[in-house]
Amino acid sequence: MILLRKLFFLLSCICFFLYANSVCAIELDIYSKNALLYNLDENTVLYEKGANEQIAIASLTKLMTAIVTVENLSSLDEKVVLTAKDFEGLKEANAAVAGFRVGQRVTYRDLLYGLLLPSGADAALALARNVAGSRAKFVELMNKKANELGLKNTHFMNETGLDAKGHYSTLEDGALLFKYVLNNTELKRIIESSTYTMSDNSFSVTSSLYKNQKRYGLDLDYIKGGKTGTTDDAGLCLASIASKNGTNYMLVTARAPYDKKAPYHFYDAKTIYEYFMNHFQVQEIVKKGTEVLNLDTKYAKEDTVSFLVNESIQKYTEVPFNEKEITFQYDGIGVIPYTTKVGEKLGTLEIKYKNETLKKMDIILETPLSFDLKKYVQAHPLLLFIPIALVLLTCLFLFKGKKRR
């Protein structure tokens, strides 16, 4: 199962880099210095700004903290007791905390909710100590996982995301990490949650994502979940998922100006999401049953054979899409001989939109051809002289035979 998950993620990574298209050229007026929008359904990058730049990523680090935790535990319901070590230095660093206390007995699931919803550094320290035995060993696991996932421009120095020399990533790596986290059912459920009450009913935590939207009166109902982050070096960061008109998106932004008076990372999310939601959507590029190829026949009663697309071909693209950008590239025989049997492959056809292949289909003869003698004779008129010659020769032999008698 783990091998299949890694294989799936590797394929996703390949798609992530190979299918980036011209939409990325769009320029938007946003506050964040780095941004990356991803179409989760088609594995395409829709918008990019400084995605390969090495930067601080603040509490987006906790996405790795979460994945290392779940992949190194057998049960999230196991309970641990929090100690003073789980709170060391957090007040001095002005780190966000979930609200746990020394001596409290909580489950790993409690800690994960405290980690991802209010971005609790106390939860991060507790997870590191209990999962790996020490913070240093846990960070080693984080970097090992980053290497396994192919995050070549990522290195962790801590489990919280607090600014530190040598602690960095890129949005390209961050997006791949976020996508990997979303493939984990338990973590995706947490990220999409707005609130959670601890197993001992001691207190509840609220997602900073939803808390900020409510605080600033933002109506972003299409955002289904995410993770915020803030440090001096990273500015305002946001990793979120959204859905509208049947399309699922993932957006990661970083280094928006840090200002308590304005949530610039949310302003950017609104700008980016709504631009694409209003100007792009999944559309039917080629309807089912559309004739995509017509081939002539040779010596068959059927003059031509038409080939139809057997399914609707859809594509996420601009509204309205340009029909002139649809092309059909056929590679195969140009004329079908009457001797061709049903089921024989004649060639292949690529259906493209803006030079991007949407479908590659085999062209196969599906109906039998009937021989047409008239067409054959018309194509070979000399054949008419054969029976005439035979008749004349027959008459000649008969005449000679009669003469002898």
N, C-alpha and C positions, 0 to 999 in steps of 0.2 A: 504493500500500500504506500509506504514511504517512497519507494523507488518510482512508482507511478506518479506520485505527487511531484517528485523532483523532475521527472521527465516532462510532465505537463508544464511545469514552471519554465523549464529550459525552452520548450517550444514557444511559450508565451514571450520569453525574452527575445527569441529570434524574430518572432512576428513584430514585437515592439520596435525593433530596429529596422527591419526590412520593409515594413509597410507604412512608414511615415510618408505622407504625401504633400501635395502642394498647398493644402489648407494651412500648413505651418507658416506660410509666408504672410499671413494676415497679421496686421499690426493693430494692437488695441492699447488704449490709454489706461494704463493701470499703475498703481503705486508700487507694487512688488517688483523687485529687481530680477526675480527669478520666478518662472511659472512654467508649468507643463500640464496640458490637458490631454486626456487619453480617452478614446472610445473603447470601452470594455468589450463591446459586442463584436467589433471588427478588428480589434488589436491594432488600432491606428493612433498615431500621434496627431492631434488636431491643431494644437497650438503650442508653441515653444518659445521661451525667452530665457536665455542663459541657463539652459538645463544641464549643460556640461561643466558649469563653473563650480569649482571647489569652494564650499561655503559651510558655515555652521548651520545646523538644522534644529537646534533647541530640542524641545520635547518630542519631536518626530522620532527622536532616538528611542523613545519608549515603545515604538512599534517593534523594534528589534528585541527590546527587553521582554515584550509580551510573547513573541514567537519562540525565543529561547526558553522561556518558562514552560509553555505548553508542550514543547517537544522534548523536555527533559523530566516530565512528571508523568506518573501513571494515573493519578487522580487529582482533579481540581478540588475535590471535596475534603481532602486531607487538611487537618488543622495544624496551625503553628502558633507559637506564642511570640509576640513582638517584644523586643528588648530595646534598651537605650541605644544600642548600636544602630538601630534602624532609623534613628532621628538625628544622628550626629552631624553637625555642620549645616543642617538644613535652614535653621533660623538665620544663621550668619550669612548664608548665601541667598537669603530671601526667596527660597524655592517654594513653589506651590505644593501644598500638602492636601491629602484627602481628608484627614481628620482622625486617623487612628491614634491610639495611645499606648504607652508602655504597659506591658502586662496583658494586653488584650489578646484573646484567643480567637483567631479568624481562619477562614479557609483560603486556599490559594485563589479560589474564584473571587472571594471578597477583595483580595489584593489586586487582582487583575482589573476588576471594575474600578477600584480606587486609582489604579495606574492610568487607565485609558479615558475615563470620563472626566474627572477633575484634574487629571495629569498629576497625580500625587507622587512627589519624590519620596515620601515616606514609604509608599507601597513599593516603589522601585528598589529601595535599599533592603526592604524586608524580603522581597523576592530573590534578590541577588544572594543574600546571606543564606537563605534557607534552601535555595535550589543548588547552589554551587559550593557552599561552605564559606565563601568569602566574596567580597566585591571584586577583588582582583581576578579570581578564578572565573567569576561570572562574565567579566568583560572579555576574558580570553575566549569564552564560549561565543560571545557576541561577534567577535572578529573572525572566529572560525566559521560561523554561520554566514557572515558577509562574504567570506571567500567561497564557500560552497555555492552561494547564490550568484556568484559572478559579479559582485559589487566591487569593481576594481578601484573605484575612487572614493571608497568609504573606509574610515578607521574610527574606532570608538576608544575613548579614554575613560568613560563612565557609563553607568546605566540610566542616568537621569536626563542627560542632554545639556547639563550646565556647561557653559563655555569653558574650554580647556584647550591648551596647545596640543595639536595632534588629533583633535576630535573634529572630524569633518565628513562631508559627503557631498553628493550632487543631487539635483532634483531627478536626474535620470535614474540614479541608483535608488533614490528615495521612492520614486514611483514603482520601480520593480519590487522593492521591499513591501510597499503598501499593498500591491496587487497580490503578493505572496501571502500576506497576512489575511487578506480578504478571502483567500481560498480555504482558510481555516474556519470551519463552521462556528466554533465557540467564540473566536475572536471577532468574527463578523457580527455575531449577535450582540456582543458587547459594544462594538463601535456604533451600531445602529440604535442603541438604547439611549433614552433621554435621562432616566433616573434608575437608581438601584438602591435597595435597602439591604444592609448587611445581614448575614445569616443569623446573627445574635440580636437583630433588631435594635442595635445600639445607636445607629444613625444611618442616614441616607446620603447618597452623593448624586450630584446632577452633572450632566455633560456640559463642559464649558462651551461646546459648540451651540447647544440650545440655550444655555444661559446668556451668552452674548447676543444671540439673535433677539431674545426677549428684551434684554436690557436696552438695546439700541433700536428696538421697534422694526426689525428687519423681517420681511416676509419672504423667506427662502424655503418654501414648503417642498421644493423639488430636491433639496439637499437631504439625504437619507441618513447621514452619519459622517463621522470624521474625527480628526485629532488636531487640536491646536497646539501651538508652542510659541514661547517668547523668551528671548534672552537679548542682552545688549548687542552681541555680535550677529545674531540671527534675525533680529527684528521680529515682526509678527509673521508667524508661519501657520499654514493650514493645509492639512491633507483631508480631502472630503470626497464623498461619492454622491452622485445625484442621478435622478432618472426623470425623463419626460418624453412624451410622444413615442414610447417604446424603445428609447435609446438609453443605455446606461453609461454614465461618465465617471471619470476619476480625475480630480484636479489636485495638484500639489503646488503651493506657492510659498515663497520665502522672502525675507528681507523687505517687508513693507515697513514704513515708518512706525516706530513704537510710540504710540500716543494714547493715553488712557481716555482721551476725549472722543476718539474716533476709531472704529474697528476697520482699519484700512484693508486688512486681509479679507474681511467679509465683503467689503465694497468691491474688491477685485474678483472675488468668487461670483458675485452677482453680475459684474460686467462680462466676465468670460463665459460663464454658463449661459446667460440670457442671450448673448450675441449668437452663440451657436444654436441654441434652442430655437431662436427666432428666424435664423437664416439657413439652417441645415436640418434635414431630417431624413429618415429612411423612406425611399420612394421606389416605386416599381419602374425600373428602367426598361425591362422587356417583359411584356405580358405573356402568360402561358398560352401556347397555341400560335404565337407569332411565327410567320414564315421567315426563316433566317437563311435559307439557301435553296436554290433551284438549279438542278442539273439536267442537261439534255441526255437523251438515250440514243443508243445505236441499234437500228434494226428491230426496235420494239414498237408495239402499237401505241404505247404511252409515249407521247412526244417529250415530256419532261417529268421529273419527279421532284416534289417539294418536300422540304424537311422543316419540321416545326420544333420550337423549343418546348420541352415537355414540362417545364415548371416556371413559375414566375421568378424573375431575377431582380433582386432588390439591392439597393445601394444607399448608404448614408452619404448624401451630397447636398449641394446648394439647392435652394428652392427659388424658382423652378429649375429643374435640370435642363441642360441644353441637349436636345435630341440629336443635333448635328455632331455631337461628340461621341455618339455610339458607332462603333465599327465592328465589322464581322470579317475575320481573317480566316480564309479556308485554305487548307493544305491537303490536297488529295487529287484523285482522278477528275478530269474535267467532263468526261462523257461516260455514261454507264452502259456497258455492253449488255445486249439482251441475254447473254449467258450468265450474267451475275446472279448468284443465288441469294435468297432471303437470309439475312443475318450476316452477310459479308460486310466488312468494314471498308468504306470508300475513302475515308480520310478523317481529319479532325478540323473542328471549327472553334476559334477563340472569339468570344464576345467580349469586347472591351469598351470601357468608358474612360475617356481622357487617357488613353493608352494603358490603363490599368485593367488587367484581365479579371473579368467578373465570373466567367464560366468557360471551361474548356470541355467540349463535348465531342464524342465520336459520332461520325456520320455513318449510319448503317442502313442498308436497304431493308425496309420492313415489309414491302409488298412485292409479289412476284411480277416479272415482266413477261409479256407475251410476244412471241416472234411474229414479225410482220414481213411476209414473203414479198409483198409488193414493194416495200421500202428497200428490201435487199436487192431485188432485181433492178429497181430504179438506180441504185448505187452501182450496179454492175451490168450495164446494158448489153455487153458482149455475151452475157449468158443467154440472151434471146436467140442468138444465132446457133447455139448448140442443138436445140431440138430441130430447128430448120435444117441444119446440116445433116442431122441424123435421118430426117425424112428423105432428103435428097439422096443421100447415100443408099438408103434402103430401096428407093425407087430405081436407082442406077443399077444396083445388084439384081433386082427383079427383072429389069429390062434386058440386061445382059444374059440372064439365065433363060429368058424367053427366046432370045435370039438364037442361042445355041440349040435349043430344042427344035 
